[in-house]
Amino acid sequence: QLQLQESGPGLVKPSETLSLTCTVSGDSISSSSYYWGWIRQPPGKGLEWIGSIYYSGSTDYNPSLKSRVTISVDTSENQFSLKVSSVTAADTAVYYCARRQTYWYFDLWGRGTLVTVSS
Amino acid sequence: EIVMTQSPGTLSVSPGERATLSCRASQSVSSNLAWYQQKPGQAPRLLIYGASTRATGIPARFSGSGSGTEFTLTISSLQSEDFAVYYCQQYNYWLTFGGGTKVEIK
C-alpha cells in the first residue's frame, strides 16, 4: 500500500530556507502514471498548492510562489523534496506531500508536517 | 488565477439528513473539479474527481454534480463520520482550492 511521509525541521528562522523531504513507500516514484506534489495549509486556513514534479524532473509551480520554490526528485531514494527560500511568518503551515494524477488532483496524501517560521 | 468560492461557510445538519455544498468558479473549469474531505488533524481525502466520479472506496452517499462554473457536493444521509471540512479544487487551469465548507452537527 502506497504511503507518503514528510520529514524535515519543524522550526525555521525568518529569511532562511525551508527544506522538506517526502519519502514514498509501497510503490516506485518512477511510475509513469503519477506526479508528486506539495500542498500547504496555514493554521486554521485553507489549502494552497505549491508545486508538482514528475520522476523525470519536470516541474510545475504555483505562479505566486515560483520565485521562492524549488522541487526536486531523487529516484534512487524514492523521495522528492521541497525548498522554500526567504521564508517569513506567512510561510508557517502544515506542509503535505501527495500523489498527483495526470489530471491535476491528488489521490493520496501524507499526514503532513507543521513548519513554523519564527526567530 | 481561477478563484473558487464555496458556500455556505458552515452548514449545520442533523445526522441522517441531506447536505448540499456549493462551489463556484470565477470562470469555466469544464468538469475539472475535485472534492476533498478533511477531518481535524488529518490530511485531506479525495472524494470526487471529474466533478462526479467517486474516488476509490468512497461511499455512494457522496455524489458530485455540475460543470462549467457551478458545482455541488451532496451527502445524501449524513453519518457521524461525515462531519468535517470539505474543499473543492479546480484543475482546469493550474490548480486552486476553494476556502472550504465546514459541516457541523446541528
Interface residues (C-beta under 8 A of the other chain):
Chain A: G46 L47 E48 W49 D60 N62 P63 S64 Y96 A98 Q101 Y103 W104 Y105 F106 D107 L108 W109 G110 R111 G112
Chain B: E1 N32 A34 Y36 Q42 A43 P44 R45 L46 Y49 G50 A55 T56 Y87 Q89 Y91 W94 L95 T96 F97 G98 G99 G100
